[in-house]
Amino acid sequence: MSTTDRSVKKPRGGFGEFVSTIIQALVIALLVQMFVFQSFYIPSGSMKPTLDVGDFLFVDKFAYGYSRYSFSYGVFGLQNGIIPFNGRIIEKTPKRGDIVVFRQPNSNGIDFIKRVIGLPGDKIQMQAGVLSINGTPVPRVYDADFTDTDDNGEQVSGKEYTETLPNGVSYHVWKMTDAGGANNTPVYQVPPGHYFMMGDNRDNSEDSRFLEAVGYVPFENLIGKARLIYFSHTGTGPVWSIFTGQSMVRWDRIFKPL
């Protein structure tokens, strides 16, 4: 009688199975990042107080459908997308107040994050620091004074307001002044198929008010809608400070919906 039971399979090699599992996990992660959620880091203060420097976001790439910029990765030299096509597929239009990541129209591979203020056909204007949409001033209510350190390391101060758009979306904005060209603009007529984007930190934001720098953003350039802050840190201490009493992690911002 044979002592070998041929109905029992030998276990697979441990290392080979480990490598296979890692490859499968990487493929799944890549597919999720390409089609569902992509992680973005906030490097500047243009969206304060809503978003802070050091916030890490999940951006919903399915929210508006897909364009070639949905599959672009500047780090690999693929600024214009892995699949070069024009327009969008499975398209869904953004709403006023959405926080959107988009490819800057006048750049090669730079992504911006701003709030949708103007829709196609809208007339947008700033008058003495007050936003106007289609000739009607957007209500703003004073919240409090603020002090902050700007992107150049200088201390700034101003007033925080709550703005409410015509569709009922409310959010906080910072204003340091109501003077200057960015606060007293001509009327911007948003072209068909384009959107007007503005930062919540109104006096520290390069956005659609500056036509040569950003201007009107084509629908095709939208990458996705910001949904969640999943991590945030001040960047002022070592990583291991999380285990000390002087943590650089902003615990109150983790898993904060947008």
Buried (B, 14 or more C-beta within 10 A) or exposed (E): EEEEEEEEEEEEEEEEEEEEEEEEEEEEEEEEBBEEBBEBEBEBBBBBBBBBBBBBBBBBBBBBBBBBBBBBBEEEEBBBBEEEEEEBEEEEBBEBBBBBBBBBBEEEBEBBBBBBBBBBEBBBBBEEBBBBBEEEEBBBEEBEEBEBEBEEEEEBEBBBBEBBBEEEBEBBBBBBEBEEEBBBBEEBBBEEEBBBBBBBBBBBBBBBBBEEEBBBBBBBBBBBBBBBBBBBBEEEBEEEBEEEEEBBBBEEBBEBEB
